[in-house]
Amino acid sequence: MATNQLELGESALLGNLRLTDVCERPDLIEQTLKEHRNTQGRIQAVGRRTLGPWLKATIWGLRVYVLFMTVVVIINIVHTV
């Protein structure tokens, strides 16, 4: 087996914990997953904010600008070749 691959018995550092510690204490993994699920639930409960009309207009203006500049660059490339 290659030396750069981790085995479950090795004591490679994972943050402040060793891999053997994590294998011996699966409650750490469960606690971390529980915190992640709680946070994910709070984020979904908040939802997205609606964009105001000025912000929507600005975003669309930037989209049009990018398309326009792409056309300008393509035209310049065609003229120089």
GUKE-520823 format. One record per residue: x, y, z of N, C-alpha, C in turn; residue number from 1; residue in three letters. Coordinates in Angstrom, 1 decimal, always signed. Layout:
{{X, Y, Z}, {X, Y, Z}, {X, Y, Z}, NUM, "Ala"}
...
// end
This chain:
{{+0.9, -1.2, +0.0}, {+0.0, +0.0, +0.0}, {+0.9, +1.2, +0.0}, 1, "Met"}
{{+0.5, +2.3, -0.7}, {+1.2, +3.5, -0.8}, {+1.3, +4.2, +0.5}, 2, "Ala"}
{{+2.4, +4.9, +0.8}, {+2.6, +5.6, +2.0}, {+1.7, +6.8, +2.2}, 3, "Thr"}
{{+1.2, +7.4, +1.0}, {+0.4, +8.6, +1.1}, {-1.0, +8.4, +1.4}, 4, "Asn"}
{{-1.5, +7.1, +1.3}, {-2.9, +6.8, +1.6}, {-3.1, +6.5, +3.0}, 5, "Gln"}
{{-4.2, +6.9, +3.6}, {-4.5, +6.7, +5.0}, {-5.3, +5.4, +5.2}, 6, "Leu"}
{{-4.9, +4.8, +6.2}, {-5.6, +3.6, +6.7}, {-6.4, +4.0, +8.0}, 7, "Glu"}
{{-7.4, +3.2, +8.3}, {-8.1, +3.6, +9.5}, {-7.3, +3.5, +10.8}, 8, "Leu"}
{{-6.3, +2.6, +10.8}, {-5.5, +2.4, +12.0}, {-4.4, +3.5, +12.1}, 9, "Gly"}
{{-4.1, +4.3, +11.1}, {-3.1, +5.3, +11.2}, {-3.5, +6.5, +12.0}, 10, "Glu"}
{{-2.6, +7.2, +12.5}, {-2.9, +8.3, +13.4}, {-2.7, +9.6, +12.6}, 11, "Ser"}
{{-3.3, +9.8, +11.5}, {-3.2, +11.0, +10.7}, {-4.0, +12.1, +11.3}, 12, "Ala"}
{{-3.5, +13.3, +11.3}, {-4.2, +14.4, +12.0}, {-5.3, +14.9, +11.1}, 13, "Leu"}
{{-6.5, +15.0, +11.6}, {-7.7, +15.6, +11.0}, {-8.1, +16.8, +11.9}, 14, "Leu"}
{{-7.6, +18.0, +11.5}, {-7.9, +19.1, +12.4}, {-7.1, +18.9, +13.7}, 15, "Gly"}
{{-7.9, +18.9, +14.8}, {-7.3, +18.7, +16.1}, {-7.5, +17.2, +16.5}, 16, "Asn"}
{{-8.2, +16.4, +15.7}, {-8.4, +15.1, +16.1}, {-7.6, +14.1, +15.2}, 17, "Leu"}
{{-7.2, +13.0, +15.8}, {-6.5, +12.0, +15.0}, {-7.6, +11.1, +14.4}, 18, "Arg"}
{{-7.3, +10.4, +13.3}, {-8.2, +9.6, +12.6}, {-8.6, +8.4, +13.5}, 19, "Leu"}
{{-7.6, +7.9, +14.3}, {-8.0, +6.8, +15.2}, {-8.9, +7.3, +16.3}, 20, "Thr"}
{{-8.8, +8.5, +16.7}, {-9.8, +9.0, +17.7}, {-11.2, +9.1, +17.1}, 21, "Asp"}
{{-11.3, +9.5, +15.9}, {-12.6, +9.6, +15.2}, {-13.2, +8.2, +15.1}, 22, "Val"}
{{-12.4, +7.2, +14.7}, {-12.9, +5.9, +14.6}, {-13.4, +5.3, +15.9}, 23, "Cys"}
{{-12.7, +5.7, +17.0}, {-13.0, +5.1, +18.3}, {-14.3, +5.9, +18.9}, 24, "Glu"}
{{-14.5, +7.1, +18.4}, {-15.6, +7.9, +19.0}, {-16.6, +8.3, +17.8}, 25, "Arg"}
{{-17.4, +7.5, +17.4}, {-18.4, +7.9, +16.3}, {-19.4, +8.9, +16.7}, 26, "Pro"}
{{-19.5, +9.2, +18.0}, {-20.4, +10.2, +18.5}, {-19.9, +11.6, +18.0}, 27, "Asp"}
{{-18.6, +11.8, +17.8}, {-18.1, +13.1, +17.2}, {-18.6, +13.3, +15.9}, 28, "Leu"}
{{-18.7, +12.3, +15.0}, {-19.2, +12.4, +13.7}, {-20.7, +12.7, +13.7}, 29, "Ile"}
{{-21.4, +12.0, +14.6}, {-22.8, +12.2, +14.7}, {-23.1, +13.6, +15.2}, 30, "Glu"}
{{-22.4, +14.1, +16.1}, {-22.6, +15.5, +16.7}, {-22.3, +16.5, +15.6}, 31, "Gln"}
{{-21.3, +16.3, +14.8}, {-21.0, +17.3, +13.7}, {-22.1, +17.2, +12.7}, 32, "Thr"}
{{-22.6, +16.0, +12.3}, {-23.7, +16.0, +11.3}, {-24.9, +16.6, +11.9}, 33, "Leu"}
{{-25.2, +16.4, +13.2}, {-26.4, +17.0, +13.8}, {-26.3, +18.6, +13.7}, 34, "Lys"}
{{-25.1, +19.1, +14.0}, {-25.0, +20.6, +13.9}, {-25.2, +21.0, +12.5}, 35, "Glu"}
{{-24.6, +20.3, +11.5}, {-24.8, +20.6, +10.1}, {-26.3, +20.6, +9.7}, 36, "His"}
{{-27.0, +19.6, +10.1}, {-28.4, +19.5, +9.8}, {-29.2, +20.7, +10.4}, 37, "Arg"}
{{-28.9, +21.0, +11.6}, {-29.6, +22.1, +12.3}, {-29.3, +23.5, +11.5}, 38, "Asn"}
{{-28.0, +23.7, +11.2}, {-27.7, +24.9, +10.4}, {-28.4, +24.9, +9.1}, 39, "Thr"}
{{-28.4, +23.8, +8.4}, {-29.0, +23.7, +7.1}, {-30.5, +24.0, +7.2}, 40, "Gln"}
{{-31.1, +23.5, +8.3}, {-32.6, +23.8, +8.5}, {-32.8, +25.3, +8.7}, 41, "Gly"}
{{-32.0, +25.9, +9.5}, {-32.1, +27.4, +9.7}, {-32.0, +28.2, +8.5}, 42, "Arg"}
{{-31.0, +27.8, +7.6}, {-30.8, +28.5, +6.4}, {-32.0, +28.4, +5.5}, 43, "Ile"}
{{-32.5, +27.2, +5.4}, {-33.7, +27.0, +4.5}, {-34.9, +27.7, +5.1}, 44, "Gln"}
{{-35.0, +27.8, +6.4}, {-36.2, +28.5, +7.0}, {-36.1, +30.0, +6.6}, 45, "Ala"}
{{-35.0, +30.6, +6.6}, {-34.8, +32.0, +6.3}, {-35.2, +32.3, +4.8}, 46, "Val"}
{{-34.7, +31.4, +3.9}, {-35.1, +31.6, +2.5}, {-34.3, +32.7, +1.8}, 47, "Gly"}
{{-34.6, +33.0, +0.6}, {-33.9, +34.0, -0.2}, {-34.7, +35.4, -0.1}, 48, "Arg"}
{{-33.9, +36.4, -0.1}, {-34.5, +37.8, -0.2}, {-34.9, +38.1, -1.6}, 49, "Arg"}
{{-36.0, +38.8, -1.8}, {-36.4, +39.2, -3.1}, {-35.5, +40.4, -3.5}, 50, "Thr"}
{{-35.2, +40.5, -4.8}, {-34.4, +41.5, -5.3}, {-35.3, +42.7, -5.7}, 51, "Leu"}
{{-34.8, +43.9, -5.4}, {-35.5, +45.1, -5.7}, {-35.4, +45.4, -7.2}, 52, "Gly"}
{{-36.2, +46.3, -7.7}, {-36.2, +46.6, -9.1}, {-34.9, +47.2, -9.6}, 53, "Pro"}
{{-34.2, +48.1, -8.8}, {-33.0, +48.7, -9.2}, {-31.9, +47.6, -9.3}, 54, "Trp"}
{{-31.9, +46.7, -8.4}, {-30.9, +45.6, -8.4}, {-31.1, +44.7, -9.6}, 55, "Leu"}
{{-32.3, +44.4, -9.9}, {-32.6, +43.6, -11.1}, {-32.2, +44.3, -12.3}, 56, "Lys"}
{{-32.5, +45.6, -12.4}, {-32.0, +46.3, -13.6}, {-30.5, +46.4, -13.7}, 57, "Ala"}
{{-29.8, +46.5, -12.6}, {-28.4, +46.5, -12.6}, {-27.8, +45.2, -13.1}, 58, "Thr"}
{{-28.4, +44.1, -12.6}, {-27.9, +42.8, -13.0}, {-28.1, +42.6, -14.5}, 59, "Ile"}
{{-29.3, +42.9, -15.0}, {-29.6, +42.8, -16.4}, {-28.7, +43.7, -17.2}, 60, "Trp"}
{{-28.4, +44.9, -16.8}, {-27.5, +45.8, -17.4}, {-26.1, +45.2, -17.5}, 61, "Gly"}
{{-25.6, +44.6, -16.5}, {-24.3, +43.9, -16.5}, {-24.3, +42.7, -17.5}, 62, "Leu"}
{{-25.4, +42.0, -17.6}, {-25.5, +40.9, -18.5}, {-25.4, +41.4, -19.9}, 63, "Arg"}
{{-26.1, +42.5, -20.2}, {-26.1, +43.0, -21.6}, {-24.7, +43.6, -21.9}, 64, "Val"}
{{-24.0, +44.2, -20.9}, {-22.7, +44.7, -21.1}, {-21.7, +43.6, -21.4}, 65, "Tyr"}
{{-21.8, +42.5, -20.7}, {-20.9, +41.4, -20.9}, {-21.1, +40.9, -22.4}, 66, "Val"}
{{-22.3, +40.7, -22.8}, {-22.6, +40.2, -24.1}, {-22.1, +41.2, -25.2}, 67, "Leu"}
{{-22.3, +42.5, -25.0}, {-21.8, +43.5, -25.9}, {-20.3, +43.5, -26.0}, 68, "Phe"}
{{-19.6, +43.4, -24.8}, {-18.1, +43.4, -24.9}, {-17.6, +42.1, -25.5}, 69, "Met"}
{{-18.3, +41.0, -25.3}, {-17.9, +39.8, -26.0}, {-17.9, +39.9, -27.5}, 70, "Thr"}
{{-19.0, +40.6, -28.0}, {-19.1, +40.8, -29.4}, {-18.0, +41.7, -29.9}, 71, "Val"}
{{-17.7, +42.8, -29.1}, {-16.6, +43.7, -29.5}, {-15.2, +43.0, -29.5}, 72, "Val"}
{{-15.0, +42.1, -28.6}, {-13.7, +41.4, -28.6}, {-13.6, +40.4, -29.8}, 73, "Val"}
{{-14.7, +39.8, -30.1}, {-14.7, +38.9, -31.2}, {-14.5, +39.6, -32.5}, 74, "Ile"}
{{-15.1, +40.8, -32.7}, {-14.9, +41.6, -33.9}, {-13.5, +42.0, -34.0}, 75, "Ile"}
{{-12.9, +42.5, -32.9}, {-11.5, +42.9, -32.9}, {-10.6, +41.7, -33.3}, 76, "Asn"}
{{-10.9, +40.5, -32.8}, {-10.0, +39.4, -33.1}, {-10.2, +39.0, -34.6}, 77, "Ile"}
{{-11.4, +39.1, -35.1}, {-11.6, +38.8, -36.5}, {-10.9, +39.8, -37.4}, 78, "Val"}
{{-10.9, +41.1, -37.0}, {-10.3, +42.2, -37.8}, {-8.7, +42.1, -37.8}, 79, "His"}
{{-8.2, +41.6, -36.7}, {-6.7, +41.5, -36.6}, {-6.1, +40.3, -37.3}, 80, "Thr"}
{{-7.0, +39.3, -37.5}, {-6.5, +38.1, -38.2}, {-6.6, +38.2, -39.6}, 81, "Val"}
// end
